[in-house]
Amino acid sequence: MAAKGKTVPLTGNYAIAEAMRQINPDVVAAYPITPQTSIVETFSKFANDGRVDTEIVRVESEHSAMSACVGASMAGARAMTATCSAGLALMYEIVGVASGLRCPIVMPVANRAISAPINIHCDHSDSMGARDLGWIQIYNETAQEAYENVFLALKLAEHPDIQLPVMVCEDGFITSHCVQNVRIYDDAVMKKFAGERKPIHSLLDLKEPISVGAIELQDYFFETKRQQQDAMEKVPKVYLEVAEELSKITGNKYGFFEEYKMKDAEAVIVTMSSAAGTTRAVVDKMRNEGKKVGLLKIRLFRPFPYEEVARALSKAKNVAVLDRSMSFGAHAPLYGEIRNALYEMEKKPGLQSYVFGLGGRDLLESHVRQAFNDMLTGKVSREKRYLGLREASE
Amino acid sequence: MKAEKFPTEKQTVKKQGWKDIPEGGIITRAASAKMNKTGSWRAFRPVIDESKCINCAMCVLNCPDNAIPFRDGKRGPVNLDYCKGCGICASVCPVKCIKMEEETKFRK
């Protein structure tokens, strides 16, 4: 059933809080950190005004926030939190516990740089640093996408075949604090979509008592980790099922990635989150100039859709990958994955890494244009390139 | 020294594969800790001189593994399936009737 909803001017954080209001989770335990704060601040107002039944747990740190969520989740509750940057770093230990114990916790992340130097603005170094902790990661370009993907994440996380936590990432300040038009769908429809969590096991189930968090040493730890990999491998199928269900409400598409003017594109930029908006604008302008350029916007980063990405890039001549974080001493995270995806292809496109936007540095149209022009003229190499970085004093 | 001879209990347990165990390492039955016989960790064994024991139950109360039983007003023998050999019983015994002896002496 399609839901009309209403279009309202909202920040990304407010839109995410609206999704949480409609979901009405049993427990939200969180600690404020810029630029995530207004998600939980807004949600707390909803709770205070009696618009949700959620038990808000005011904890003393993110380590405790995730710990409270894990406890609640293992007790069968629908638990949520939100964080970024230093907060994500502080909860790191329990982030691994959440996925290891198979807690379907949904956590919005307003991407922000990891210190030092201290910086409150956007890059992806926080969630990229946590990419191997066993969480599903969905990156969102707009407030609308973030709002809708909170619902997708919830149903994906709680699916009996999955039982894994999900990070729903938006760009700090750029998306979290900028006001955009967001269509908030009808409460009744979204509440029905969210439904109730049906836990497989619960600490509060007296008929089937369980122990949680017991030690596993050389004898069983390996097997438990193998199960997590199995669940991750089942994500793509369930993701598309949930996406189809959500699409019936919103009319929007939720592929692993978005292909924009890719059909005959010779030069392609692969990127994520808000940078895709800038890139799309440049694609439109350059298309008007007759240049065959296109955009591949990755949404699902964990698990990474290697085969599908390889197919999508199979016709491109040259591909530029724009990363908003670095992996010091290694390939930048997204570039590394694209490089992996292309390995099995017989006819590989040229591939070039660009890092941009660290610590909130703006990605300008001229930067995107520069990357496209490099791809159109075959300037592809294995060197690491940087967009918007000063090589010398101005 | 024939230390390589123990532990043996765990080696005989048939282990399950990743497809057969509950997800997230949860334990789905009560009192499963009983299966984990920690006595195999023991390097020293408490040996009680019954002629000196005054049956005060200090060892019973202080044993962190509840490995010393107390029934019908009498202390029983140390349960060696679970005694880790920590020596707390010997330490708290007011008449010093518990002696910690090297486990290898008993495993020949």
Interface residues (C-beta under 8 A of the other chain):
Chain A: G100 L101 R102 C103 Q163 I200 H201 E208 P209 I210 S211 V212 G213 A214 E216 D219 Y220 F221 F222 E223 T224 R226 Q227 D230 A231
Chain B: K10 K15 Q16 G17 W18 I21 P22 E23 G24 G25 I26 I27 T28 R29 A30 S32
